[in-house]
Amino acid sequence: MKKVAFMTHSLFDLSGRVALITGTSRCLGQYFARALARAGADIALTSRNKQSLSSFADKISLACPAFPVHLSKEFNLRSAQGNLTASLL
């Protein structure tokens, strides 16, 4: 039986890109944050739950901005965009 070789390099190189991940106080948001960071992206985290967001940001040990924000309102979305832009300058 032929063995299948697994690729050891990343399929996606996101170096130099910024990913804004929503819902990072929970499972899927945290999973995607880790995956995108492994692919080389600089990540910014958002969540409605400030305590869970801070806990996860500390846990992953990356220097990344984290914004507690509820993104269902356009005002909050614009505010998050402004905060992200300011943190990247």
C-alpha positions as CSV (number, residue, x, y, z in Angstrom):
1,M,0.0,0.0,0.0
2,K,1.3,3.4,-1.0
3,K,1.8,5.9,1.8
4,V,0.4,9.4,1.4
5,A,2.8,12.1,2.2
6,F,1.4,15.0,4.1
7,M,2.4,18.5,3.2
8,T,4.5,20.2,5.8
9,H,4.1,23.7,4.4
10,S,1.1,25.9,4.7
11,L,-1.4,25.9,1.8
12,F,-2.1,29.5,2.4
13,D,0.5,32.2,3.1
14,L,-1.2,35.2,4.7
15,S,2.0,37.0,5.7
16,G,1.5,40.8,5.6
17,R,-2.3,40.5,5.7
18,V,-4.6,41.5,8.6
19,A,-7.5,39.3,9.5
20,L,-10.4,40.6,11.7
21,I,-12.0,37.6,13.4
22,T,-15.4,38.0,15.0
23,G,-16.8,35.9,17.8
24,T,-13.4,35.0,19.4
25,S,-14.9,34.3,22.8
26,R,-16.2,31.0,21.5
27,C,-15.0,27.9,19.7
28,L,-15.2,28.7,16.0
29,G,-13.8,32.2,16.3
30,Q,-10.9,30.9,18.4
31,Y,-10.2,28.1,16.0
32,F,-10.1,30.5,13.0
33,A,-8.0,33.0,14.9
34,R,-5.4,30.3,15.6
35,A,-5.5,29.0,12.0
36,L,-5.1,32.4,10.4
37,A,-2.3,33.3,12.8
38,R,-0.5,30.0,11.9
39,A,-0.9,31.0,8.2
40,G,1.0,34.2,8.9
41,A,-1.8,36.7,9.2
42,D,-1.7,39.5,11.8
43,I,-5.0,39.0,13.6
44,A,-7.4,41.4,15.4
45,L,-10.0,39.9,17.7
46,T,-13.6,41.0,18.4
47,S,-16.3,39.6,20.6
48,R,-19.3,40.9,22.6
49,N,-17.9,39.3,25.8
50,K,-15.0,41.4,27.0
51,Q,-13.9,38.9,29.7
52,S,-13.7,35.9,27.4
53,L,-12.1,38.0,24.7
54,S,-9.3,39.2,27.1
55,S,-8.9,35.6,28.4
56,F,-8.4,34.2,24.8
57,A,-6.1,37.1,23.8
58,D,-3.9,36.3,26.8
59,K,-4.0,32.6,26.1
60,I,-2.8,32.7,22.5
61,S,0.2,34.8,23.5
62,L,0.2,36.9,20.3
63,A,0.5,40.7,20.3
64,C,-2.9,41.4,18.7
65,P,-5.5,44.0,19.2
66,A,-8.7,42.8,20.9
67,F,-11.9,44.8,20.7
68,P,-15.0,44.1,22.8
69,V,-17.8,45.1,20.4
70,H,-21.3,44.0,19.2
71,L,-21.1,44.1,15.4
72,S,-24.9,43.9,14.7
73,K,-25.1,47.7,14.5
74,E,-23.4,49.7,11.8
75,F,-22.2,52.3,14.3
76,N,-20.3,49.6,16.2
77,L,-18.9,48.2,13.0
78,R,-17.5,51.6,12.0
79,S,-16.1,52.0,15.5
80,A,-14.3,48.7,15.3
81,Q,-13.0,49.6,11.9
82,G,-11.6,52.8,13.2
83,N,-10.0,51.1,16.3
84,L,-8.4,48.5,14.1
85,T,-7.0,51.1,11.7
86,A,-5.7,53.2,14.6
87,S,-4.0,50.1,16.2
88,L,-2.2,49.2,13.0
89,L,-0.7,52.6,12.5
